[in-house]
Amino acid sequence: MPVKRDDDTATIEVIDRVSTGNGELVLRCSGGHYEIISNGVFLMDTRDGASERLLVDAAADAASGPGGRTGLRLLIGGLGVGFSLGAAVAHPAVGAVTVVEREEPVIAWQRGPLAPFSGHALRSPDVTVRHDDLLDWAFGPGDEAAYDALCLDVDNGPDWTVTEGNRALYGPSGLRALRGKLAPGGVLAVWSAAASPAFERALGEVFAEVRVEEVPVRVPRGVPDVVFLAC
């Protein structure tokens, strides 16, 4: 049933509400935009997507190198609303995309109301979706492929994780595990809602090169989104 925000400026309609092993997930629509809420905490919406696209484009550009390699194998951690997946499928250097998503409802939503935001990318034969926890994948046995780029967007950043266990991804052991999933010359890209000097230093202890790109966001908080790139 539609409800009103406290300021009565927008109607919020709950599209789906699902209980999972990690708590409650809600897909809702507000002012014509979709939002994903996890255990009452806002995760993402369909209002912009600039930083999600930059996450993928910057990683693929770096992995393709000066020679402009193509046919890259790219993995996305976290399906979200589909912006990053759409960018990966559209990038001319990317040949195959794997998405690791732990929440089945998010995968289902991408086949339903959120499909337009990835350009219906799940229909592409070049896309594989793995219903798995990225944490388990990262620390698990070797994958069938080494990836040219890993793009992580499973949290609001290394300092604001959706679950406590995800913090391990951003520490020394997690970063080494992720580096082990990369092909030679591969790139790790991590999205964050804010800068994190401590995480930047941690990346520098595991990877030879680290750079940070900021993305201005069109919301009142004024703090730019950040994409960390390491190789």
GIDAKA-V201408 format. One record per pair of residues at least 4 apart in sequence whose C-alpha atoms are under 6 Angstrom apart, sorted by the first residue. I is the first residue (numbers start at 1). J is the second residue. Records with the same first field share a line. If there is no record, write none. Layout:
I = J + J
This chain:
2 = 12 + 13
3 = 11 + 12
4 = 8 + 11 + 12
5 = 10
10 = 31
11 = 30
12 = 29 + 30
13 = 28 + 29
14 = 28
15 = 27 + 28
16 = 26 + 27
17 = 25 + 26
18 = 24 + 25
19 = 23 + 24
20 = 24
23 = 39
24 = 38 + 39
25 = 37 + 38
26 = 36 + 37
27 = 35 + 36
28 = 34 + 35
29 = 33 + 34
33 = 46
34 = 45 + 46
35 = 44 + 45
36 = 43 + 44
37 = 41 + 42 + 43
49 = 83
51 = 215
52 = 84
53 = 84 + 87
54 = 58
55 = 227
57 = 61
59 = 189
63 = 186 + 187
64 = 68 + 69
70 = 93
71 = 93 + 94 + 95
72 = 93 + 94 + 95 + 148
73 = 96 + 147 + 148
74 = 97 + 147 + 148 + 149 + 150
75 = 97 + 98 + 99 + 150
76 = 99 + 151 + 152
77 = 99 + 100 + 151 + 152 + 153
78 = 100 + 101 + 153 + 154
79 = 101
82 = 117 + 118
83 = 117 + 118
85 = 118
86 = 118 + 119 + 121
96 = 126
97 = 127
98 = 127 + 128 + 129
99 = 129 + 130
100 = 130 + 132
101 = 131 + 132
102 = 131 + 132 + 133
109 = 113 + 114
110 = 114 + 115
111 = 115
115 = 120
116 = 120
134 = 138
136 = 140
138 = 177 + 178
146 = 181 + 182 + 183
147 = 182 + 183
148 = 182 + 183 + 186
149 = 186 + 187 + 188
150 = 188
151 = 189 + 190
152 = 190
153 = 191
155 = 161 + 162
156 = 160 + 161 + 192 + 193
157 = 192 + 193
158 = 170
168 = 174
169 = 174
170 = 174
182 = 186
187 = 230 + 231
188 = 229 + 230
189 = 228 + 229
190 = 227 + 228
191 = 226 + 227
192 = 225 + 226
193 = 225
194 = 225 + 226
203 = 207
207 = 231
209 = 230 + 231
210 = 229 + 230
211 = 229
212 = 227 + 228
213 = 226 + 227
214 = 224 + 225 + 226
215 = 224 + 225
216 = 224
217 = 224
